[in-house]
């Protein structure tokens, strides 16, 4: 059954009516004209609903459970994927999945957060919230990329790093810092794509790249709107107010020069046409990778450093 967000309820009602008429058509006669009219109206409602989404609704879309996840991108955009597991220190963290693959014929290292798509996979991947061993695995993969001159492509979709007691005992903050540092010191092209949520240090640990892309309805922030509302007003219910104040949308982030490129989504969000959304991401990555491949290792490091040092500076 398809999942609808609260502001999509009128669309849900229309599509339910369409399904009902389609079922009746099989037994009582044709309702083609009525179905065609309702489909047109549903398209109009979806276009209107997504035309001017406010930051809170964009947050809801970014978290939509049917948005493409890392495993979908791996299956669609990459070939010959060979997963590499473990951090060689503690264990394997499936909140971050990565390995070697080919992207449009070119060997790359690819990794990202995986949230899971049902109860079993969400638990296995810990809802995309990585522990220290996940970030140490990311460092191991980046070391491999540097050694064999392979571009690094990352996909970011996490509410944040896992804040559990065990994670803190094993050095969560240090692992995030080391992973961020390794991103910045890579001598190969690196491209990060924020496909859903980009939450706090858990996101930037694999997103300190030469190019940072973001899907049109994704978000990127230092804290969740709920967390910000709890701190500012001691009221998590004011998350909508916090989302508006935090400048977390793709348009805001582009204006602040925190991200480099917005990847358009199909009308209705990436979950409404997953194949088209992933194809657009693949095309954007290919274009950016072609440009970055012209730079030397020293130029790549310098460009990356300049990019991040410039964030927040007054011009």
C-alpha positions in Angstrom: 0.0 0.0 0.0 1.3 3.4 -1.0 2.3 5.8 1.8 0.8 9.3 1.7 1.9 12.3 3.7 -0.7 14.4 5.5 -0.8 17.2 2.9 -1.2 14.5 0.2 -4.6 13.3 1.6 -6.7 14.9 -1.2 -4.5 13.1 -3.7 -4.9 9.9 -1.8 -8.7 10.2 -1.8 -8.8 10.7 -5.6 -6.4 7.8 -6.3 -8.5 5.5 -4.1 -11.6 6.5 -6.1 -9.7 5.8 -9.3 -8.8 2.3 -8.0 -12.4 1.7 -7.1 -13.6 2.7 -10.5 -11.0 0.6 -12.2 -12.2 -2.4 -10.2 -15.8 -1.7 -11.1 -14.9 -1.4 -14.8 -14.0 -5.1 -14.8 -17.4 -6.2 -13.7 -20.0 -3.5 -14.5 -18.8 -1.6 -17.5 -16.4 1.1 -18.6 -15.7 4.2 -16.5 -12.9 5.4 -18.8 -14.0 9.0 -19.0 -14.5 9.3 -15.3 -11.1 7.7 -14.6 -9.4 9.9 -17.1 -10.9 13.0 -15.5 -9.9 11.9 -12.0 -6.4 11.2 -13.0 -6.1 14.6 -14.5 -7.4 16.2 -11.3 -4.9 14.1 -9.2 -2.0 15.3 -11.4 -3.2 18.9 -10.9 -3.4 18.5 -7.1 0.0 16.9 -7.0 1.5 19.7 -9.0 -0.1 22.3 -6.8 0.9 20.6 -3.6 4.5 20.3 -4.6 4.8 23.7 -6.2 5.5 25.7 -3.1 6.4 23.3 -0.3 7.3 25.0 3.0 10.4 23.8 4.9 8.4 21.5 7.2 6.7 19.8 4.3 10.0 19.4 2.5 11.3 17.7 5.7 8.3 15.3 5.5 9.1 14.5 1.9 12.8 14.0 2.6 11.8 11.4 5.2 9.3 9.7 3.0 9.8 5.9 3.4 9.4 5.2 -0.3 12.2 7.6 -1.4 15.0 5.7 -3.2 17.6 4.5 -0.6 21.3 3.6 -1.1 20.5 0.1 -2.1 18.2 1.4 -4.9 21.0 3.7 -6.2 23.5 0.8 -6.1 21.2 -1.4 -8.1 20.2 1.3 -10.6 23.4 3.4 -11.1 26.2 1.0 -10.5 27.5 -2.3 -11.8 29.8 -4.9 -10.4 29.3 -3.7 -6.8 31.4 -5.6 -4.3 30.6 -4.8 -0.7 33.4 -4.4 1.7 32.5 -4.9 5.4 34.0 -4.1 8.7 36.4 -1.5 10.2 39.1 -4.0 11.2 38.8 -2.8 14.7 35.4 -3.7 16.2 32.9 -5.0 13.6 30.7 -4.2 10.7 28.0 -1.4 10.9 25.3 -1.9 8.3 24.1 1.7 8.8 26.8 2.6 6.3 27.2 0.3 3.3 30.0 0.6 0.8 32.5 -1.0 -1.5 33.9 -1.1 -5.0 31.8 -0.7 -8.1 31.6 0.7 -11.6 29.8 3.9 -12.4 29.1 4.2 -16.1 32.1 2.0 -16.8 34.5 3.7 -14.4 35.8 2.0 -11.2 34.8 3.9 -8.1 34.4 3.5 -4.3 30.8 4.1 -3.4 29.3 4.3 0.1 26.4 5.8 2.0 23.8 5.5 4.7 21.1 2.9 4.3 17.9 3.3 6.3 16.1 0.1 5.2 12.7 -0.3 3.6 10.8 -2.6 6.0 10.9 -3.5 9.7 13.6 -6.2 9.3 16.0 -4.1 7.2 15.4 -0.9 9.2 16.5 -2.8 12.3 19.5 -4.3 10.5 20.6 -0.9 9.2 19.7 0.9 12.4 17.6 3.4 10.4 20.7 4.8 8.8 22.2 6.0 12.1 25.8 4.9 12.1 28.0 3.8 15.0 31.8 4.5 15.2 32.6 1.3 13.3 30.5 2.6 10.4 32.6 5.8 10.1 35.8 3.8 10.6 34.7 1.6 7.7 34.2 4.7 5.7 37.8 5.8 6.5 39.0 2.4 5.4 37.2 2.7 2.1 38.5 6.2 1.5 42.1 4.9 2.2 41.5 2.2 -0.4 40.2 4.8 -2.9 43.3 7.0 -2.4 45.6 4.1 -2.8 44.2 2.9 -6.1 43.2 6.4 -7.5 39.4 5.7 -7.4 36.8 8.5 -7.2 34.7 8.4 -4.0 30.9 8.7 -4.4 28.8 9.0 -1.2 25.1 9.0 -0.6 23.9 10.8 2.5 20.6 9.9 4.2 20.6 9.9 8.0 18.9 11.6 10.8 22.3 11.7 12.5 24.9 9.4 14.0 23.7 6.9 16.6 23.8 8.4 20.1 23.7 5.2 22.1 25.9 4.4 25.1 28.0 1.8 23.3 28.6 4.1 20.4 29.8 6.8 22.8 32.0 4.3 24.6 33.7 3.3 21.3 34.5 6.9 20.4 31.6 8.2 18.3 32.8 11.8 18.1 36.4 10.9 17.3 35.2 8.5 14.6 33.1 11.2 13.0 36.0 13.7 13.1 38.4 11.2 11.6 36.0 10.4 8.8 35.5 14.1 8.1 39.2 14.7 8.1 39.8 11.8 5.6 37.2 13.2 3.3 39.1 16.5 3.2 42.5 15.0 2.6 41.5 12.7 -0.3 43.6 13.1 -3.4 40.9 11.7 -5.7 37.6 13.3 -6.8 34.8 13.1 -4.3 31.1 13.8 -4.7 28.5 13.6 -2.0 24.7 13.5 -2.8 22.1 14.2 -0.1 19.2 12.0 -1.1 17.0 12.4 1.9 18.0 13.7 5.3 21.5 15.1 6.0 21.6 15.2 9.8 24.5 16.8 11.8 27.9 15.2 12.1 26.5 11.9 11.0 26.0 13.4 7.6 29.1 15.6 7.1 31.4 12.7 8.1 30.9 11.3 4.6 29.9 14.6 2.9 33.0 16.8 3.1 33.4 16.4 -0.7 34.6 18.4 -3.7 31.0 18.7 -4.8 27.9 18.4 -2.6 24.7 17.7 -4.5 21.2 17.6 -3.0 17.9 16.4 -4.3 15.3 19.1 -4.6 13.2 18.1 -1.6 16.0 16.8 0.6 17.2 18.7 3.8 20.6 19.2 5.3 21.0 20.6 8.9 23.1 20.6 12.0 20.2 19.2 14.0 16.7 18.0 13.3 13.8 20.5 13.4 12.4 18.5 16.4 15.7 18.7 18.2 16.1 22.4 17.5 12.5 23.1 18.7 13.2 21.2 22.0 16.3 23.3 22.6 14.9 26.7 21.6 11.4 26.4 23.0 11.5 23.2 25.0 8.6 22.0 22.8 9.3 19.5 20.1 5.8 20.2 18.7 7.2 23.4 17.3 9.3 21.6 14.7 7.5 23.3 11.9 8.7 26.7 13.3 12.2 25.5 13.7 12.3 24.1 10.1 11.4 27.5 8.8 14.1 29.2 10.8 16.9 26.8 10.2 17.4 27.3 6.4 17.5 23.6 5.7 16.0 23.4 2.2 18.0 22.9 -1.0 17.2 26.5 -2.1 18.4 28.0 1.2 21.6 25.8 1.2 22.4 26.7 -2.4 22.1 30.4 -1.5 24.4 29.9 1.5 26.9 28.0 -0.7 26.7 25.0 1.5 25.7 22.8 -1.4 26.8 23.1 -5.0 24.0 21.7 -7.1 20.3 21.0 -6.7 19.1 17.9 -8.5 15.4 18.3 -9.6 12.9 15.7 -8.5 9.8 14.5 -10.4 6.5 16.2 -9.6 5.4 14.5 -6.4 8.9 13.9 -5.1 11.5 11.2 -5.8 9.2 8.6 -4.4 6.6 9.3 -7.1 9.0 8.3 -9.9 12.0 6.5 -8.4 13.6 5.6 -11.7 13.5 9.2 -13.1 14.8 10.6 -9.8 17.8 8.2 -9.7 18.5 8.8 -13.4 18.7 12.5 -12.7 21.1 11.9 -9.8 23.3 9.7 -12.0 23.5 12.3 -14.8 24.4 15.0 -12.3 27.2 12.9 -10.7 28.5 12.0 -14.1 28.8 15.7 -15.1 30.5 16.7 -11.9 32.9 13.8 -12.0 33.9 14.7 -15.5 34.9 18.2 -14.4 36.7 17.0 -11.2 38.7 14.4 -13.1 40.6 17.2 -14.8 42.2 18.3 -11.5 45.4 17.0 -9.9 45.4 15.5 -6.4 46.8 18.8 -5.0 44.2 20.8 -6.8 41.4 18.6 -5.5 42.6 19.0 -1.9 42.9 22.7 -2.3 39.5 23.1 -3.9 37.9 21.1 -1.2 39.6 23.1 1.6 38.7 26.4 0.0 35.1 25.3 -0.4 34.6 24.5 3.2 36.7 27.3 4.6 34.5 29.7 2.7 31.3 28.6 4.3 30.0 31.2 6.7 32.4 33.9 5.7 31.2 37.4 4.9 32.1 38.4 1.3 
